[in-house]
Amino acid sequence: MAKDTQLSVLKKVLDTAPHAFLIFDESGCCLHGNSASRDLLGYTHQEMQGISAETLFPALFSLGNSEWGEGVWLATLDNESLAMTKQGGLIPIRVSASKLKQNSPQYFAFYV
């Protein structure tokens, strides 16, 4: 199965989940947020595409992790944090992250 097809199938599966899931690329840009994440954070599907992890999870970057990547990923293994809604409010969340490595590029999945 081609990588684009695998990602497409993953997105469809995550869209049926009742919990918030987000997929970020290796530069920290959101590739997909399922409907639960969009409802939680107040974004439309189009607005969620390309939004940065730092915009959605500013508290993770204030932990001394100034750049997206391994440090931020390690800080989110299973942590309480804050997420920023579209309206600018901060909401408490519990976040877990997984690496979805498909050789290259590398993806990160967040379960909120």
All heavy atoms as an XYZ file, in Angstrom:
861
protein
N       0.847     -1.179      0.000
C       0.000      0.000      0.000
C       0.890      1.239      0.000
O       1.827      1.345      0.772
C      -0.888     -0.027      1.243
C      -1.953      1.031      1.258
S      -3.017      1.044      2.750
C      -3.931     -0.460      2.554
N       0.608      2.197     -0.845
C       1.391      3.427     -0.948
C       1.225      4.260      0.322
O       0.206      4.193      1.001
C       0.950      4.227     -2.162
N       2.253      5.079      0.619
C       2.227      5.893      1.839
C       1.033      6.844      1.866
O       0.407      7.023      2.901
C       3.530      6.667      1.982
C       4.686      5.791      2.338
C       5.962      6.589      2.457
C       7.121      5.640      2.653
N       8.393      6.305      2.679
N       0.707      7.481      0.733
C      -0.439      8.388      0.687
C      -1.728      7.643      0.988
O      -2.601      8.162      1.677
C      -0.529      9.079     -0.680
C       0.564     10.116     -0.882
O       1.158     10.554      0.118
O       0.812     10.475     -2.038
N      -1.843      6.427      0.488
C      -3.035      5.621      0.738
C      -3.097      5.215      2.204
O      -4.163      5.254      2.816
C      -3.039      4.368     -0.162
O      -2.954      4.797     -1.526
C      -4.294      3.557      0.040
N      -1.953      4.855      2.802
C      -1.925      4.484      4.213
C      -2.364      5.653      5.081
O      -3.156      5.477      6.008
C      -0.519      4.041      4.619
C      -0.104      2.715      4.051
C       1.354      2.389      4.363
O       2.156      3.276      4.671
N       1.690      1.119      4.288
N      -1.872      6.846      4.796
C      -2.245      8.024      5.564
C      -3.726      8.328      5.379
O      -4.420      8.670      6.334
C      -1.382      9.218      5.169
C      -1.534     10.480      6.007
C      -1.257     10.208      7.485
C      -0.605     11.568      5.496
N      -4.232      8.168      4.186
C      -5.647      8.396      3.915
C      -6.524      7.429      4.713
O      -7.535      7.828      5.294
C      -5.922      8.255      2.418
O      -7.278      8.394      2.139
N      -6.132      6.168      4.743
C      -6.883      5.171      5.508
C      -6.820      5.505      6.995
O      -7.831      5.441      7.705
C      -6.343      3.748      5.227
C      -6.920      2.740      6.204
C      -6.648      3.345      3.796
N      -5.638      5.886      7.494
C      -5.491      6.247      8.900
C      -6.406      7.420      9.255
O      -7.068      7.412     10.296
C      -4.034      6.582      9.210
C      -3.735      7.021     10.638
C      -4.101      5.940     11.648
C      -2.261      7.411     10.775
N      -6.456      8.428      8.408
C      -7.326      9.581      8.652
C      -8.785      9.154      8.762
O      -9.514      9.610      9.646
C      -7.175     10.611      7.526
C      -5.869     11.363      7.543
C      -5.792     12.285      6.340
C      -4.499     13.042      6.269
N      -4.449     13.946      5.106
N      -9.224      8.272      7.879
C     -10.614      7.809      7.906
C     -10.918      7.046      9.188
O     -11.982      7.203      9.774
C     -10.907      6.952      6.680
C     -10.977      7.759      5.407
C     -11.196      6.887      4.191
C     -11.185      7.747      2.933
N     -11.321      6.957      1.728
N      -9.981      6.221      9.623
C     -10.168      5.471     10.871
C     -10.243      6.433     12.054
O     -11.129      6.319     12.908
C      -9.035      4.438     11.066
C      -9.079      3.838     12.454
C      -9.128      3.350     10.009
N      -9.323      7.392     12.117
C      -9.310      8.340     13.230
C     -10.554      9.209     13.260
O     -11.001      9.619     14.337
C      -8.050      9.208     13.178
C      -6.734      8.484     13.427
C      -5.566      9.462     13.331
C      -6.725      7.763     14.758
N     -11.128      9.498     12.111
C     -12.343     10.320     12.073
C     -13.526      9.649     12.756
O     -14.473     10.314     13.156
C     -12.708     10.701     10.638
C     -11.963     11.942     10.178
O     -11.546     12.745     11.044
O     -11.804     12.107      8.966
N     -13.484      8.336     12.900
C     -14.582      7.635     13.565
C     -14.377      7.551     15.073
O     -15.289      7.145     15.796
C     -14.735      6.199     13.006
O     -13.574      5.444     13.331
C     -14.956      6.224     11.504
N     -13.206      7.924     15.575
C     -12.896      7.814     17.004
C     -13.612      8.906     17.801
O     -13.712     10.046     17.356
C     -11.387      7.918     17.220
N     -14.072      8.554     19.002
C     -14.743      9.554     19.835
C     -13.771     10.489     20.554
O     -14.184     11.497     21.109
C     -15.513      8.702     20.845
C     -14.708      7.449     20.959
C     -14.121      7.221     19.588
N     -12.486     10.162     20.555
C     -11.474     10.985     21.218
C     -10.698     11.787     20.181
O     -10.648     11.437     19.009
C     -10.506     10.105     22.014
C     -11.192      9.293     23.056
N     -11.691      9.841     24.220
C     -11.498      7.977     23.108
C     -12.255      8.907     24.941
N     -12.161      7.760     24.292
N     -10.082     12.855     20.648
C      -9.339     13.743     19.758
C      -7.997     13.128     19.365
O      -7.222     12.719     20.219
C      -9.115     15.090     20.435
N      -7.757     13.065     18.066
C      -6.482     12.610     17.512
C      -5.996     13.637     16.507
O      -6.789     14.165     15.724
C      -6.637     11.272     16.768
C      -6.745     10.078     17.659
C      -7.982      9.591     18.022
C      -5.611      9.434     18.127
C      -8.097      8.479     18.843
C      -5.718      8.316     18.939
C      -6.967      7.836     19.303
N      -4.703     13.914     16.537
C      -4.094     14.815     15.573
C      -2.838     14.155     15.028
O      -2.125     13.473     15.760
C      -3.712     16.144     16.226
C      -4.882     16.936     16.790
C      -4.855     16.890     18.297
C      -4.835     18.354     16.307
N      -2.558     14.384     13.748
C      -1.338     13.873     13.125
C      -0.527     15.075     12.659
O      -1.042     15.950     11.958
C      -1.650     12.969     11.912
C      -2.534     11.797     12.332
C      -0.354     12.464     11.283
C      -3.044     10.974     11.161
N       0.747     15.098     13.073
C       1.663     16.169     12.698
C       2.799     15.591     11.871
O       3.219     14.451     12.078
C       2.265     16.831     13.948
C       1.250     17.560     14.776
C       0.614     16.930     15.826
C       0.936     18.876     14.499
C      -0.327     17.590     16.587
C      -0.005     19.554     15.251
C      -0.638     18.909     16.307
N       3.312     16.396     10.960
C       4.478     15.955     10.192
C       5.740     16.257     10.982
O       5.692     16.764     12.110
C       4.500     16.574      8.794
C       4.732     18.075      8.777
O       5.096     18.677      9.821
O       4.544     18.670      7.709
N       6.877     15.950     10.390
C       8.139     16.093     11.114
C       8.526     17.542     11.384
O       9.390     17.811     12.210
C       9.264     15.373     10.373
C       9.445     15.798      8.954
C      10.327     14.836      8.158
O      10.747     13.807      8.680
O      10.573     15.161      6.989
N       7.850     18.505     10.750
C       8.138     19.911     11.036
C       7.142     20.520     12.022
O       7.244     21.694     12.356
C       8.159     20.727      9.741
O       6.870     20.775      9.174
N       6.175     19.723     12.491
C       5.216     20.212     13.479
C       3.953     20.798     12.895
O       3.172     21.427     13.610
N       3.707     20.608     11.598
C       2.478     21.087     10.958
C       1.411     19.997     11.034
O       1.688     18.829     10.784
C       2.721     21.437      9.491
S       3.707     22.914      9.292
N       0.218     20.401     11.367
C      -0.885     19.453     11.480
C      -1.314     18.982     10.089
O      -1.650     19.784      9.223
C      -2.065     20.089     12.203
S      -3.420     18.953     12.521
N      -1.270     17.685      9.896
C      -1.741     17.084      8.650
C      -3.208     16.727      8.742
O      -3.927     16.732      7.755
C      -0.942     15.824      8.335
C       0.546     15.989      8.126
C       1.210     14.633      7.950
C       0.816     16.884      6.934
N      -3.646     16.405      9.960
C      -5.031     15.983     10.140
C      -5.427     16.085     11.603
O      -4.661     15.740     12.484
C      -5.210     14.536      9.679
C      -6.617     14.052      9.747
N      -7.583     14.499      8.876
C      -7.233     13.181     10.581
C      -8.737     13.912      9.162
N      -8.549     13.110     10.192
N      -6.611     16.580     11.825
C      -7.244     16.547     13.136
C      -8.618     15.927     12.937
O      -9.368     16.368     12.071
N      -8.921     14.891     13.710
C     -10.218     14.247     13.506
C     -11.348     15.143     14.004
O     -11.115     16.220     14.564
C     -10.245     12.851     14.146
C     -10.247     12.881     15.658
O     -10.056     13.913     16.282
N     -10.451     11.722     16.252
N     -12.579     14.722     13.782
C     -13.722     15.571     14.122
C     -13.772     15.875     15.616
O     -14.143     16.981     16.013
C     -15.030     14.937     13.640
O     -15.200     13.658     14.205
N     -13.368     14.934     16.475
C     -13.364     15.195     17.917
C     -12.366     16.293     18.274
O     -12.650     17.141     19.123
C     -13.052     13.911     18.684
N     -11.203     16.314     17.623
C     -10.221     17.367     17.905
C     -10.714     18.713     17.391
O     -10.505     19.739     18.037
C      -8.856     17.025     17.303
O      -8.879     17.082     15.894
N     -11.371     18.706     16.252
C     -11.908     19.967     15.719
C     -13.012     20.505     16.621
O     -13.080     21.708     16.890
C     -12.393     19.768     14.291
C     -11.258     19.424     13.327
C     -11.671     19.432     11.868
N     -12.769     18.547     11.532
C     -12.644     17.295     11.094
N     -11.431     16.761     10.996
N     -13.705     16.581     10.782
N     -13.868     19.617     17.135
C     -14.922     20.045     18.063
C     -14.316     20.589     19.355
O     -14.758     21.609     19.873
C     -15.861     18.882     18.394
C     -16.712     18.448     17.216
O     -16.813     19.214     16.224
O     -17.281     17.343     17.285
N     -13.305     19.917     19.876
C     -12.669     20.310     21.127
C     -11.986     21.670     21.009
O     -12.112     22.519     21.891
C     -11.638     19.251     21.537
C     -10.818     19.525     22.791
C     -11.696     19.429     24.039
C      -9.657     18.540     22.886
N     -11.284     21.888     19.904
C     -10.476     23.101     19.749
C     -11.168     24.216     18.976
O     -10.690     25.345     18.957
C      -9.148     22.745     19.079
C      -8.292     21.732     19.857
C      -7.091     21.306     19.031
C      -7.857     22.304     21.197
N     -12.294     23.907     18.315
C     -13.071     24.939     17.638
C     -12.639     25.286     16.227
O     -13.033     26.320     15.697
N     -11.839     24.453     15.605
C     -11.360     24.706     14.247
C     -12.164     23.921     13.219
O     -12.676     22.849     13.519
C      -9.887     24.299     14.104
C      -8.931     25.198     14.840
C      -8.517     24.888     16.130
C      -8.443     26.361     14.259
C      -7.626     25.706     16.823
C      -7.559     27.188     14.934
C      -7.157     26.848     16.211
O      -6.285     27.663     16.882
N     -12.218     24.441     12.012
C     -12.791     23.684     10.906
C     -11.712     22.754     10.359
O     -10.528     22.888     10.694
C     -13.253     24.613      9.758
O     -12.097     25.243      9.185
C     -14.248     25.647     10.243
N     -12.124     21.850      9.493
C     -11.172     20.931      8.868
C     -10.091     21.713      8.118
O      -8.896     21.425      8.249
C     -11.914     19.983      7.919
C     -11.019     19.054      7.174
N     -10.373     18.001      7.784
C     -10.630     19.038      5.875
C      -9.648     17.364      6.882
N      -9.786     17.971      5.722
N     -10.495     22.724      7.360
C      -9.537     23.515      6.580
C      -8.593     24.299      7.493
O      -7.407     24.428      7.198
C     -10.264     24.478      5.629
C     -10.985     23.807      4.487
C     -12.320     23.171      4.905
O     -12.884     23.482      5.950
N     -12.820     22.258      4.081
N      -9.107     24.843      8.585
C      -8.263     25.618      9.496
C      -7.241     24.737     10.209
O      -6.137     25.187     10.525
C      -9.129     26.322     10.545
C      -9.988     27.429      9.985
C     -11.010     27.930     10.976
O     -11.476     27.147     11.833
O     -11.357     29.120     10.883
N      -7.613     23.493     10.459
C      -6.723     22.577     11.174
C      -5.529     22.177     10.302
O      -4.433     21.959     10.806
C      -7.506     21.340     11.597
C      -6.774     20.418     12.530
S      -6.565     21.038     14.209
C      -8.155     20.715     14.894
N      -5.729     22.128      8.990
C      -4.661     21.741      8.067
C      -3.532     22.764      8.117
O      -3.741     23.941      7.868
C      -5.192     21.676      6.625
C      -6.274     20.667      6.407
C      -5.740     19.253      6.438
O      -4.714     18.967      5.849
N      -6.442     18.374      7.119
N      -2.335     22.304      8.475
C      -1.168     23.170      8.457
C      -0.938     23.995      9.707
O       0.092     24.658      9.826
N      -1.868     23.976     10.656
C      -1.661     24.744     11.888
C      -0.507     24.111     12.662
O      -0.306     22.899     12.632
C      -2.965     24.813     12.718
C      -2.878     25.936     13.738
C      -3.295     23.490     13.349
C      -4.226     26.301     14.351
N       0.267     24.921     13.343
C       1.458     24.393     14.013
C       1.123     23.770     15.364
O       0.184     24.189     16.047
C       2.496     25.502     14.210
O       2.080     26.388     15.230
N       1.922     22.800     15.734
C       1.783     22.176     17.055
C       1.986     23.215     18.150
O       1.336     23.171     19.191
C       2.787     21.039     17.199
N       2.860     24.155     17.907
C       3.120     25.194     18.914
C       1.890     26.074     19.133
O       1.632     26.506     20.255
C       4.320     26.048     18.499
C       4.752     27.015     19.569
C       6.074     27.688     19.270
O       6.596     27.548     18.150
O       6.586     28.364     20.170
N       1.115     26.335     18.092
C      -0.120     27.109     18.233
C      -1.144     26.341     19.058
O      -1.808     26.917     19.919
C      -0.701     27.440     16.838
O       0.245     28.241     16.127
C      -2.019     28.174     16.941
N      -1.280     25.052     18.788
C      -2.286     24.246     19.478
C      -1.869     23.856     20.891
O      -2.718     23.730     21.768
C      -2.577     22.977     18.673
C      -3.200     23.187     17.298
C      -3.320     21.860     16.570
C      -4.552     23.870     17.419
N      -0.584     23.645     21.113
C      -0.087     23.181     22.406
C       1.065     24.051     22.902
O       2.189     23.580     23.070
C       0.381     21.719     22.301
C      -0.669     20.797     21.755
C      -0.558     20.293     20.474
C      -1.774     20.450     22.514
C      -1.524     19.436     19.958
C      -2.753     19.605     22.018
C      -2.627     19.099     20.740
N       0.808     25.352     23.167
C       1.911     26.251     23.543
C       2.603     25.838     24.838
O       3.800     26.076     24.995
C       1.228     27.609     23.680
C      -0.215     27.304     23.904
C      -0.480     26.030     23.160
N       1.888     25.199     25.739
C       2.494     24.804     27.015
C       3.598     23.779     26.816
O       4.567     23.754     27.576
C       1.425     24.250     27.958
N       3.483     22.932     25.801
C       4.526     21.941     25.544
C       5.834     22.600     25.143
O       6.914     22.097     25.429
C       4.087     20.961     24.454
C       2.891     20.082     24.782
C       2.517     19.246     23.572
C       3.177     19.214     25.981
N       5.731     23.736     24.477
C       6.927     24.442     24.027
C       7.505     25.326     25.128
O       8.634     25.764     25.037
C       6.621     25.263     22.777
C       6.380     24.400     21.568
C       5.139     23.838     21.339
C       7.406     24.124     20.688
C       4.920     23.019     20.244
C       7.198     23.299     19.589
C       5.955     22.754     19.375
N       6.732     25.586     26.167
C       7.234     26.391     27.282
C       7.973     25.534     28.302
O       8.479     26.035     29.284
C       6.084     27.134     27.961
O       5.221     26.208     28.605
N       8.059     24.234     28.063
C       8.768     23.336     28.974
C      10.258     23.266     28.661
O      10.922     22.319     29.033
C       8.170     21.917     28.879
C       6.720     21.776     29.300
C       6.218     20.374     28.961
C       6.579     22.034     30.786
N      10.760     24.250     27.955
C      12.169     24.236     27.583
C      12.404     23.563     26.249
O      13.532     23.377     25.837
N      11.335     23.210     25.578
C      11.433     22.587     24.258
C      11.094     23.650     23.228
O       9.949     23.822     22.871
C      10.446     21.427     24.146
C      10.669     20.398     25.222
O      11.750     19.865     25.350
N       9.640     20.138     25.998
N      12.093     24.381     22.795
C      11.836     25.521     21.923
C      11.573     25.131     20.479
O      11.092     25.927     19.702
C      13.004     26.505     21.975
O      14.185     25.854     21.553
N      11.891     23.887     20.126
C      11.689     23.467     18.743
C      10.897     22.179     18.696
O      10.947     21.359     19.600
C      13.038     23.261     18.046
C      13.838     24.527     17.901
C      15.149     24.287     17.170
O      15.262     23.280     16.456
O      16.050     25.111     17.330
N      10.180     22.006     17.612
C       9.428     20.788     17.388
C      10.404     19.635     17.171
O      11.468     19.801     16.623
C       8.545     20.955     16.152
C       7.843     19.705     15.752
C       8.135     18.928     14.692
C       6.743     19.095     16.412
N       7.278     17.868     14.634
C       6.401     17.939     15.679
C       6.001     19.391     17.550
C       5.363     17.100     16.040
C       4.962     18.565     17.907
C       4.654     17.435     17.160
N      10.025     18.480     17.593
C      10.846     17.302     17.351
C      10.919     16.419     18.571
O       9.984     16.339     19.357
N      12.040     15.777     18.737
C      12.206     14.758     19.776
C      11.897     15.277     21.175
O      11.246     14.617     21.960
C      13.634     14.210     19.724
C      13.824     12.933     20.490
C      13.200     11.724     19.810
O      12.935     11.770     18.602
O      12.969     10.734     20.512
N      12.361     16.478     21.511
C      12.131     17.018     22.853
C      10.669     17.208     23.166
O      10.197     16.834     24.234
N       9.927     17.797     22.240
C       8.492     17.990     22.444
C       7.793     16.638     22.468
O       6.923     16.388     23.293
C       7.882     18.911     21.361
C       6.380     18.933     21.449
C       8.444     20.320     21.503
N       8.195     15.746     21.581
C       7.573     14.432     21.555
C       7.771     13.716     22.886
O       6.842     13.155     23.448
C       8.136     13.598     20.404
C       7.556     12.233     20.385
C       6.312     11.882     19.939
C       8.151     11.036     20.876
N       6.104     10.546     20.106
C       7.223      9.998     20.682
C       9.379     10.740     21.446
C       7.485      8.690     21.050
C       9.632      9.433     21.809
C       8.690      8.421     21.605
N       8.967     13.756     23.443
C       9.231     13.107     24.730
C       8.429     13.741     25.854
O       7.977     13.049     26.765
C      10.729     13.161     25.059
C      11.620     12.255     24.215
C      13.086     12.533     24.513
C      11.293     10.790     24.448
N       8.195     15.047     25.780
C       7.418     15.739     26.810
C       5.947     15.361     26.760
O       5.205     15.612     27.701
C       7.572     17.250     26.661
N       5.506     14.764     25.668
C       4.089     14.448     25.511
C       3.795     12.956     25.615
O       2.696     12.529     25.300
C       3.577     14.934     24.145
O       4.301     14.270     23.125
C       3.691     16.421     23.999
N       4.746     12.170     26.043
C       4.523     10.730     26.075
C       3.260     10.368     26.837
O       2.508      9.511     26.434
C       5.737     10.010     26.656
C       6.923      9.947     25.709
C       8.112      9.297     26.389
C       6.576      9.201     24.434
N       2.996     10.993     27.932
C       1.747     10.817     28.678
C       1.721     11.895     29.747
O       2.105     11.660     30.884
C       1.666      9.418     29.292
C       0.278      9.128     29.869
O      -0.676      9.839     29.514
O       0.165      8.190     30.667
N       1.280     13.062     29.369
C       1.365     14.227     30.232
C       0.080     15.019     30.254
O      -0.677     15.025     29.287
C       2.464     15.176     29.741
C       3.718     15.090     30.547
O       3.682     14.788     31.726
N       4.840     15.354     29.905
N      -0.104     15.734     31.354
C      -1.154     16.741     31.408
C      -0.559     18.023     30.862
O       0.604     18.323     31.089
C      -1.636     16.915     32.839
C      -2.364     15.691     33.352
C      -2.892     15.845     34.756
O      -2.780     16.949     35.323
O      -3.419     14.861     35.268
N      -1.360     18.742     30.109
C      -0.877     19.972     29.507
C      -2.076     20.875     29.237
O      -3.156     20.654     29.783
C      -0.123     19.671     28.208
O       0.513     20.839     27.728
N      -1.873     21.857     28.393
C      -2.934     22.776     27.991
C      -2.983     22.850     26.476
O      -1.949     22.792     25.822
C      -2.683     24.175     28.554
C      -2.679     24.306     30.067
C      -2.196     25.693     30.474
C      -4.060     24.045     30.639
N      -4.173     22.985     25.954
C      -4.361     23.197     24.523
C      -5.015     24.554     24.324
O      -5.817     24.997     25.150
C      -5.230     22.098     23.918
N      -4.673     25.210     23.240
C      -5.226     26.520     22.912
C      -6.377     26.349     21.927
O      -6.194     25.752     20.866
C      -4.154     27.413     22.293
C      -4.640     28.762     21.816
S      -4.600     30.065     23.043
C      -2.901     30.156     23.482
N      -7.532     26.868     22.271
C      -8.673     26.815     21.364
C      -8.562     27.938     20.339
O      -7.780     28.878     20.506
C     -10.007     26.967     22.118
O     -10.069     28.292     22.676
C     -10.152     25.926     23.217
N      -9.364     27.852     19.312
C      -9.383     28.888     18.277
C      -9.739     30.248     18.880
O      -9.232     31.283     18.458
C     -10.392     28.509     17.188
C     -10.499     29.527     16.086
C     -11.509     29.109     15.060
C     -11.712     30.188     14.018
N     -12.731     29.789     13.036
N     -10.584     30.237     19.904
C     -11.007     31.473     20.552
C      -9.957     32.026     21.515
O     -10.146     33.087     22.099
C     -12.324     31.250     21.312
C     -13.509     30.941     20.424
C     -13.482     29.508     19.865
O     -12.881     28.605     20.432
N     -14.119     29.315     18.723
N      -8.841     31.304     21.695
C      -7.762     31.787     22.535
C      -7.796     31.287     23.961
O      -6.942     31.653     24.766
N      -8.773     30.467     24.301
C      -8.839     29.914     25.646
C      -7.919     28.715     25.796
O      -7.635     28.010     24.829
N      -7.447     28.514     27.006
C      -6.626     27.351     27.304
C      -7.476     26.314     28.021
O      -8.187     26.643     28.973
C      -5.429     27.732     28.173
C      -4.360     28.584     27.502
C      -3.337     29.071     28.521
C      -3.669     27.813     26.392
N      -7.406     25.084     27.547
C      -8.164     24.008     28.182
C      -7.200     22.913     28.642
O      -6.235     22.611     27.963
C      -9.239     23.430     27.235
C      -8.621     22.938     25.928
C     -10.332     24.436     26.963
C      -9.577     22.191     25.032
N      -7.461     22.357     29.822
C      -6.586     21.281     30.298
C      -6.822     20.007     29.489
O      -7.952     19.674     29.150
C      -7.015     21.100     31.757
C      -8.394     21.633     31.823
C      -8.512     22.684     30.762
N      -5.725     19.346     29.174
C      -5.808     18.099     28.411
C      -4.832     17.085     28.993
O      -3.922     17.439     29.733
C      -5.469     18.312     26.918
C      -4.052     18.890     26.764
C      -6.519     19.161     26.229
C      -3.514     18.856     25.361
N      -5.032     15.871     28.670
C      -4.045     14.806     28.907
C      -3.658     14.344     27.516
O      -4.512     13.993     26.711
C      -4.627     13.673     29.717
C      -3.600     12.617     29.986
C      -3.876     11.874     31.294
N      -2.708     11.138     31.702
C      -1.812     11.574     32.569
N      -1.973     12.729     33.142
N      -0.777     10.849     32.875
N      -2.381     14.379     27.213
C      -1.924     14.092     25.852
C      -0.904     12.959     25.864
O      -0.072     12.866     26.754
C      -1.340     15.365     25.183
C      -0.139     15.885     25.919
C      -1.010     15.128     23.726
N      -1.043     12.088     24.900
C      -0.072     11.028     24.649
C       0.341     11.140     23.195
O      -0.457     11.518     22.343
C      -0.685      9.653     24.891
O      -1.017      9.495     26.243
N       1.577     10.798     22.918
C       2.074     10.904     21.554
C       2.729      9.603     21.133
O       3.260      8.868     21.951
C       3.081     12.040     21.436
N       2.652      9.348     19.849
C       3.309      8.186     19.259
C       3.991      8.622     17.979
O       3.479      9.467     17.259
C       2.290      7.104     18.898
O       1.635      6.641     20.031
N       5.129      8.019     17.714
C       5.789      8.239     16.431
C       5.187      7.259     15.441
O       5.015      6.085     15.748
C       7.285      7.978     16.531
C       8.045      8.993     17.306
C       9.525      8.635     17.266
C      10.328      9.495     18.173
N      11.750      9.115     18.171
N       4.856      7.755     14.281
C       4.357      6.911     13.199
C       5.402      6.950     12.101
O       5.262      7.664     11.121
C       3.018      7.427     12.672
C       1.891      7.552     13.684
C       0.692      8.237     13.050
C       1.507      6.187     14.204
N       6.476      6.245     12.297
C       7.577      6.319     11.350
C       7.312      5.394     10.171
O       7.122      4.205     10.330
C       8.892      5.952     12.016
C      10.076      6.248     11.135
C      11.365      6.142     11.881
C      12.500      6.556     10.955
N      13.771      6.544     11.625
N       7.277      5.987      9.033
C       7.148      5.244      7.783
C       8.374      5.578      6.953
O       8.276      6.185      5.904
C       5.879      5.638      7.041
C       4.620      5.369      7.803
C       3.411      5.807      7.001
O       3.521      6.557      6.038
N       2.264      5.337      7.390
N       9.530      5.198      7.473
C      10.808      5.566      6.880
C      10.930      7.085      6.899
O      11.205      7.655      7.907
C      10.982      4.965      5.491
C      10.990      3.451      5.540
O      11.467      2.870      6.503
N      10.443      2.819      4.537
N      10.682      7.727      5.816
C      10.740      9.175      5.782
C       9.589      9.653      4.914
O       9.334      9.079      3.862
C      12.072      9.633      5.196
O      12.198     11.017      5.313
N       8.809     10.605      5.276
C       8.915     11.433      6.467
C       8.407     10.714      7.719
O       7.786      9.668      7.637
C       8.032     12.624      6.138
C       6.981     12.075      5.258
C       7.663     10.995      4.450
N       8.643     11.342      8.840
C       8.190     10.799     10.118
C       6.968     11.579     10.565
O       6.925     12.797     10.453
C       9.316     10.946     11.138
C       8.986     10.383     12.479
C      10.228     10.288     13.335
O      11.186      9.656     12.960
N      10.204     10.919     14.470
N       5.974     10.888     11.073
C       4.747     11.516     11.555
C       4.629     11.317     13.054
O       5.155     10.358     13.602
C       3.518     10.907     10.873
C       3.521     11.018      9.382
C       3.739      9.910      8.586
C       3.301     12.242      8.769
C       3.743     10.016      7.205
C       3.304     12.357      7.386
C       3.528     11.237      6.607
O       3.543     11.346      5.247
N       3.916     12.222     13.717
C       3.648     12.121     15.138
C       2.134     12.175     15.328
O       1.462     13.044     14.787
C       4.280     13.290     15.889
C       5.775     13.324     15.810
C       6.409     13.951     14.759
C       6.546     12.704     16.775
C       7.798     13.986     14.670
C       7.933     12.734     16.702
C       8.562     13.364     15.638
N       1.607     11.236     16.097
C       0.165     11.214     16.386
C      -0.042     11.613     17.830
O       0.652     11.128     18.728
C      -0.397      9.820     16.135
N      -0.964     12.529     18.056
C      -1.315     12.969     19.401
C      -2.720     12.485     19.729
O      -3.649     12.680     18.953
C      -1.303     14.500     19.504
C       0.057     15.088     19.679
C       1.112     14.723     18.883
C       0.274     16.031     20.657
C       2.374     15.281     19.040
C       1.522     16.592     20.837
C       2.563     16.219     20.043
N      -2.849     11.858     20.864
C      -4.146     11.442     21.393
C      -4.445     12.367     22.560
O      -3.662     12.471     23.503
C      -4.065      9.989     21.855
C      -5.217      9.533     22.719
C      -6.474      9.351     22.169
C      -5.045      9.303     24.077
C      -7.536      8.939     22.964
C      -6.090      8.883     24.865
C      -7.338      8.709     24.309
O      -8.378      8.309     25.095
N      -5.537     13.100     22.477
C      -5.884     14.088     23.498
C      -7.129     13.639     24.218
O      -8.086     13.210     23.618
C      -6.111     15.477     22.857
C      -6.488     16.491     23.907
C      -4.877     15.923     22.087
